[in-house]
Amino acid sequence: MGIATVAEEQGARRWSWAHFAALMLGNVALALGPWFVRMADSGPVSAAFWRLALAVPALALLARVSGQRLGGFGTKVWLAIAGAGLFFAADVGLWHIGIGLTRMANASLFGNSGSLVIMVWGLISLHRAPRAGEWLALVAALGGAAILLGRSLEIGTATAIGDLFCVTAGLLYAGYILLIQKHRASLGGWSLLTWSSLFGLPVLLAAALLLGEPVWPTQWWPVIALALSSQLIGQGLLVYSLKHFSAMVIGLTLLTQPAVAVLVGWAVFGEVLGPLDFVGMALVAAALVLARSTQD
């Protein structure tokens, strides 16, 4: 889930096919995350804990190699990082719970809904009404979400609740981005991921224990694969590639995630989507692209 947490440079961008391949592969790696969450036998929140814990040493090493500092921040920066870490932990934990309750395509789309929240927040901060494209994004998002939620209710209440968990996770991810927005450029992507993961770890561990989940997995490959795909390979490729592309291109490649989720959901879990499901997905996907395009 999600777009990497690095500041995206504006203006003219120069890219190569290597950058574009990294952008696409990063989205594919992130889209595989829900598969590994479902395969983990440690519980969804516990899987979120291991997803961060196993990745932290590599993230810290990448921060050091990239010349990003891991300390010496002021009090305001530490408070922002701590708050962002709490939002990040809640985002990942709730999203993992939602993945187990709803269809993979829904989890992927709703988990990325933070782009819409950031667009709305931008409008509020600028004290202006939405433009035509922004209105279209909002209407498409509401229409598509209503269709997908309605289809989930037809399957069962638990599936609809799973959708709501994923939507809430998307909102929390937006809060994570907004909390740290002023400091992202100076911190660097790897440093921010390192510290937000560290601050989120005790929250996820406490939540897993309170929920009565088994924390220690009996098979390690799903949580290792989750840490690699979601925190290292996926995020790493996006950190490498995002600054070379406009928000519109990023929004379009974001659609790789629900496409992969649909294929995995069908091939591995037997999830079959009907025509109305694809209409709802298309509306939400279009809303995400439009929302991203406003961030140029």
Beta strands, then each sheet from edge to edge (+ up, - down):
end
